[in-house]
Amino acid sequence: MLTVTLHAVPVANAAFNNRLGWMEVAYASKPAPISDYKAVVFSAHVGASPQLTVQRYPRYAGTIWDLVARVLAVYLRPADEKVPAEQLWPFEPNKKFIPYVTAISAVIEMAASMQGQRARQIATCEVARHSGARGRYQATFTEDCLGEKYINSFVFRPLRLVHWELLQHAIAHRLSPDGTIPPRPFVFAPDSVKDGEHTCVRVADLTEPAQTCFSRWLARKGFAAELECGLAQEKHYVEFLHALS
């Protein structure tokens, strides 16, 4: 399970007492290369949402922020919008009195897979207002396996400020140059190669984050020899795609 916490301060100062909300995302069914997800979003002074769903989403196919953006698209969908869509919903602009924040941040943690372990932080986002420019922001994203990405400038000037919506707009600029939610990523299927009697895949051929996550999985499962030679049995890759973590 993933937990996304939203804070009213930069990442370095994020704590329980400055949370603006949180999101929990879990598998709705048994994990598979293409999985169904369920989620709940909580906002301070508003409460928790009904259960939200994102169906048939590919695992290990791209940044975790892409999945978060799609959960938020479901959460922020206007009440009169009957057709679900993974997009930024239109908001009423404000040209005179612009509500803004100085900074917000989001932290993504993966729940511990075993009792006694602690949740592991896997990604952060920090959104900060440009000095002297209401409604103009910059954002910094960090993510396990994918490193850091900086968004120099984007504009968000709604009539009513919703913190989750500001985060979603920042994510959209992380995902695409034009600040929209792009088409879904796809599951990368590496070419098979023969190694003696085994059918294998080249670990180096995998895209991130699948490459790093699969390498860690091989090490945990005791398949270090496969990792060292760079050829992993195809059945182990399939097992990895169906594993919880």
C-alpha positions in Angstrom: 0.0 0.0 0.0 1.1 3.5 -0.8 0.4 6.5 1.5 0.7 10.1 0.1 0.7 12.8 2.8 0.1 16.4 1.8 1.7 19.1 4.0 1.5 22.9 4.3 5.3 23.3 4.5 8.4 22.3 2.5 9.5 18.6 2.6 12.2 19.3 5.2 9.5 20.4 7.7 6.8 17.9 6.9 5.2 16.5 10.1 2.0 15.1 11.4 0.8 18.4 12.7 1.1 20.3 9.4 -0.8 17.7 7.2 -3.4 19.1 4.8 -4.6 15.6 3.8 -3.6 12.1 2.9 -4.2 9.5 0.3 -4.0 5.7 0.5 -3.7 3.5 -2.6 -3.8 -0.3 -2.5 -4.4 -3.1 -4.9 -8.1 -3.9 -5.5 -7.2 -7.4 -6.6 -4.2 -9.7 -6.8 -1.2 -7.9 -8.2 -0.5 -8.5 -11.9 1.4 -6.7 -14.6 -1.8 -4.7 -15.2 -3.6 -4.2 -11.9 -6.7 -2.6 -10.5 -6.2 0.0 -7.7 -8.5 1.4 -5.0 -7.9 4.6 -3.1 -9.2 7.0 -0.5 -8.4 10.7 -0.3 -8.8 12.7 2.9 -8.8 16.5 3.0 -8.6 18.6 6.2 -12.0 20.2 7.1 -13.6 18.2 4.4 -13.2 14.5 5.3 -12.6 11.3 3.5 -13.8 10.5 0.0 -15.7 7.4 -1.0 -13.6 4.6 -2.4 -12.0 5.6 -5.7 -10.8 3.2 -8.4 -8.2 3.2 -11.1 -8.6 0.1 -13.2 -6.1 -1.7 -15.4 -3.1 0.4 -14.6 0.4 -1.0 -15.5 2.9 -1.7 -12.8 6.5 -0.5 -12.8 5.8 1.3 -16.1 6.7 4.9 -15.1 6.8 7.4 -12.3 4.6 6.8 -9.3 3.4 10.4 -9.6 1.5 9.3 -12.8 -0.7 7.0 -10.7 -1.2 9.7 -8.1 -2.3 12.2 -10.7 -4.9 9.7 -12.0 -6.3 9.0 -8.5 -6.6 12.8 -8.1 -8.4 13.0 -11.5 -11.1 10.7 -10.1 -11.2 12.5 -6.7 -11.5 16.0 -8.2 -14.0 15.1 -10.9 -16.9 17.7 -10.8 -20.2 16.3 -9.5 -21.9 17.1 -12.8 -19.3 15.3 -14.8 -20.7 11.8 -15.4 -17.9 10.4 -17.6 -14.7 9.5 -15.8 -11.6 10.8 -17.4 -7.9 11.0 -16.4 -7.4 14.7 -16.9 -7.0 18.1 -15.3 -10.5 19.4 -14.7 -11.3 23.0 -15.7 -11.5 25.5 -12.9 -12.9 29.0 -12.7 -9.9 31.4 -13.1 -9.3 34.4 -10.9 -7.5 37.4 -12.3 -7.8 39.9 -9.4 -7.7 38.4 -5.9 -5.6 35.3 -6.4 -5.5 32.7 -3.5 -2.0 31.2 -3.2 0.2 29.2 -0.9 3.9 29.9 -0.1 4.7 26.2 -0.2 3.2 22.7 0.0 4.8 19.3 -0.2 3.8 15.7 -0.7 5.6 12.6 0.6 4.9 9.1 -0.7 5.7 6.1 1.5 5.4 2.4 0.8 3.9 0.4 3.6 6.2 -2.1 5.3 5.9 -5.6 3.7 6.7 -7.4 7.0 5.7 -6.8 10.6 8.2 -4.8 12.5 9.5 -3.0 9.5 8.9 0.8 8.9 7.3 2.4 5.9 9.8 3.4 3.3 9.8 6.9 1.6 10.0 6.5 -2.1 9.1 10.0 -3.5 8.6 13.6 -2.6 7.3 16.7 -4.2 7.8 20.3 -3.1 5.8 23.2 -4.6 6.9 26.7 -3.9 5.6 30.1 -4.9 7.8 32.3 -7.1 8.7 35.4 -5.0 6.4 38.3 -5.8 4.3 36.3 -8.2 0.9 35.1 -6.9 -0.3 32.0 -8.6 3.1 31.2 -10.2 4.9 28.2 -8.8 8.0 26.0 -9.2 8.2 22.3 -8.2 10.9 19.8 -7.3 10.2 16.1 -7.5 12.5 13.3 -6.1 11.8 9.6 -6.6 13.5 6.3 -5.9 14.9 4.9 -9.1 14.1 8.0 -11.2 16.1 10.7 -9.4 15.1 14.4 -9.3 13.2 16.6 -11.7 12.7 20.3 -11.4 9.8 22.3 -12.8 10.9 25.9 -13.3 7.6 27.6 -13.6 3.9 26.9 -13.9 0.7 29.0 -13.3 -2.2 28.0 -11.1 -4.7 30.8 -10.4 -8.1 29.4 -9.5 -11.0 31.3 -7.9 -10.8 28.8 -5.0 -7.6 27.1 -4.0 -7.7 23.3 -3.5 -4.4 22.0 -2.3 -4.8 18.6 -3.9 -5.6 20.3 -7.2 -2.4 22.4 -7.0 -0.4 19.2 -6.4 -2.1 17.6 -9.4 -1.2 20.6 -11.7 2.4 20.3 -10.5 2.4 16.6 -11.3 1.0 17.3 -14.8 4.0 19.5 -15.5 6.2 16.7 -14.2 4.6 14.3 -16.6 4.5 16.4 -19.8 5.9 19.7 -21.1 2.5 21.1 -21.8 1.3 20.5 -18.3 -1.4 17.9 -19.1 -1.9 14.3 -18.0 -0.5 12.2 -20.8 -1.7 8.8 -22.0 -1.0 6.0 -19.7 2.4 4.4 -19.7 2.6 0.8 -21.0 4.2 -2.4 -19.6 7.5 -2.9 -21.3 8.0 -6.4 -22.6 11.7 -7.2 -23.0 12.9 -9.6 -25.7 13.6 -13.1 -24.6 17.0 -14.7 -25.0 18.2 -18.3 -24.6 20.8 -19.1 -22.1 21.4 -22.8 -22.2 18.1 -24.5 -21.3 16.6 -21.3 -19.8 14.6 -18.5 -21.4 15.9 -15.2 -20.0 15.6 -11.5 -20.1 18.4 -9.0 -20.0 18.1 -6.9 -16.9 19.8 -4.0 -18.6 17.0 -3.9 -21.2 14.3 -3.1 -18.7 13.2 0.5 -18.3 13.1 2.3 -15.0 11.7 1.8 -12.4 11.3 -1.8 -13.4 15.0 -2.3 -13.8 16.0 -1.2 -10.3 13.0 -2.8 -8.6 13.5 -6.1 -10.4 17.2 -6.1 -9.5 16.4 -5.5 -5.8 13.8 -8.3 -6.0 16.4 -10.7 -7.4 18.8 -9.9 -4.6 16.1 -10.4 -1.9 15.0 -13.7 -3.4 18.6 -15.1 -3.5 19.1 -14.9 -7.3 22.3 -12.9 -7.0 24.0 -15.0 -9.7 21.4 -13.9 -12.3 21.9 -10.3 -11.3 25.6 -10.5 -11.6 25.6 -12.0 -15.1 22.8 -9.6 -16.2 20.5 -12.5 -17.4 17.5 -13.3 -15.3 15.2 -16.2 -16.0 12.0 -15.0 -17.7 9.9 -16.9 -15.2 11.5 -14.9 -12.4 10.5 -11.6 -14.2 7.0 -12.8 -14.5 7.0 -13.8 -10.8 8.3 -10.3 -9.9 5.4 -8.6 -11.9 2.9 -10.6 -9.8 4.6 -10.1 -6.5 3.3 -7.6 -3.8 6.7 -5.8 -3.7 
